[in-house]
Amino acid sequence: MKRLVPLAVVVVLATVPFSAASVPGLLPGPVNSPGSLRILALCLVFAALAAGYDLLFGRTGLLSFGHALHVAAGSYTVNIAVTKLGWSLPAGLALAAAVGVALPLLIGAVSVRVTGIAFAMVTLAFAQAGSILAQRDPGGWTGGEEGLSLRASGVPDLFLGVTNTVNLYWLALAFLIATVLVIRWANDTPAGRLWAAIRENERRVAVLGVHPYRAKLLAYVLAGFLGTAGGVVHLLVSGGSNPELTTSALTLSLLVMVVLGGTGSRWGAIVGGALYTFLDLRLGELSTSETLHGLPAVLRVPLTEPLFVLGTLFIIMVYALPHGLAGIKLPRRAA
Amino acid sequence: MRDLILIALTGLGLGALYYLVAAGLSLIFGLMDVLNFAHGAFLAAGAYGTWWATGHLPGGGTQGWGFVLSVVFGVALGAILGALTELTLIRPLYARPIRQVLVTVGLSLAATALLRAVAGADPLRFPKPGWTARTTRVVGATVPNDRLLLIGAAVTVFAALSLFLRTTRYGLIVRAGVQDRAMVTALGIDVRRAFTLVFAIGGGAAALAGALGGVYFESINPAQGGSLLIFAFIVVVIGRMGSVTGTAVAAVAVGLVQQFANFYAASGLGDLSVVLLLAAVLLTRRATLTGSLA
């Protein structure tokens, strides 16, 4: 029975675009309207990105502050290849795949040598360098503060136009499913069991004669690759690269998503990622809605800021539910 | 030569700003293992508190002692916010550093967003006392006074902090706590009051950086704390977390490297060179990162 639940969730998610039902207050229009589908697609993308980040933080215990670098690398690589160099999308994807392995390998090889806060800081430093590069716009390649919109003629018609938003939604869903399967598979490999051991006690792993370095590097490269792929999907769904994608704020959001959902759990990061993104995108709308209009300013003004609500929610969660949403114990029914 | 002195003093001024933010961060990390992401919020509290006080506080103003009083108000606000944060949010998670760090992440998100909701996302013009806009001649170079103000403030805070750590009983507890918190606790000394104190000092210093940063940049915005915080993190790590002198030296180094790279290489390369400096320092120094206080 229990094995059927994920399958049922996938079926429901896949058929969502066929529903014309409207969910007043939650989505801007009927479920199958392009606006709603775009929001849902972004939720799926960030759910996958959070799951990839959780591979590092939740499962291997590596607190990286530089995950945004890999997401941005995916988005900017394909975008620059297609928009600036005039490459075809498949060629851009091939380049992104190479970057998605090479960059994490390079940065991981350096940063995995140190542990704890030092690891966090080295990864932060590299990501910060990437962020500065993207914002300084060297040679006009990245578009600087403005970002870079994707050249539409370089993208297959399948992913273009308002009517094809549904394809982007399915793309995001496929990416999420692929991410989940890869992570689940990786965790069952010997390397995956080593990750769990490293998370619990790295010194003990080293004493047992196993090199934690290679296992940690593998986790970093895999998570980096998933992040890069997520950046590419994000590029297609949002239609451009934004320098906000490069900042440490994105990494912090991923951290919040993972903790919100529950670190190292089966579906915690996914739910956390989707929920965070949904609230972030939709709470801003709330400010103009009728519901809030009657409230006194003391309540209304803070509620117009999605990050205020999310930050407060997060603080409460850290106290009330240390294991995140995944830690909620449902009352068991008698068999 | 004149260029050299101007760049050096500008670099030192920026380093002074970094020092003010990093001093509290470093002590908090050294003592409690908490990387305080909410530090940017204390900085913003100082900047916006000072800004508010120049217009609304009785006796506050943009000139002379009125401005000093306004800055004192901002600093007090930052210190109170720091102490309150420790008492209400950090203390209940005693001995769970990772969750303490997470709470400060949440607080930084919420506080910045709240500030944006109340004060608006646009930068505010910061009132600059007349004399800070004027210049002083230093060995032939014409140096804006605001840089000298920053350096003076950082040196004062550094001296006061060193004196506090070396000569007072609480300073002793903090110094010992940074070395080995478990041992201090085992000796029957309550380090928790030292935690609150360190948070208040850190909040006050960051708030001072916010107010003086307002003078230097001539405007304040809700996100300013965040961007300064990244550099303060870098300073804290280069200066070995928990070391007051190390933080000062690192702040000076980072400020100077940034300004000289900006001038002699290309504008914008300054930020990048600081990041490279951090990576180089971390990779050549594999020993433990929490140093001793000296």
Interface residues (C-beta under 8 A of the other chain):
Chain A: L63 V110 R113 V114 G116 I117 A118 A120 M121 V122 L124 A125 F126 Q128 A129 I132 L133 R136 S248 A249 L252 L255 V256 V259 V301 P302 T304 E305 P306 L307 F308 L310 G311 T312 F314 I315 V318 Y319 P322
Chain B: F29 L35 F37 L89 P92 L93 I98 R99 L102 V103 V105 G106 L107 S108 L109 A110 A111 T112 A113 L114 R116 A117 V118 G226 I230 F233 I234 V237 M241 G268 D271 L272 V275 L276 L278 A279 L282 L283 R286 L289
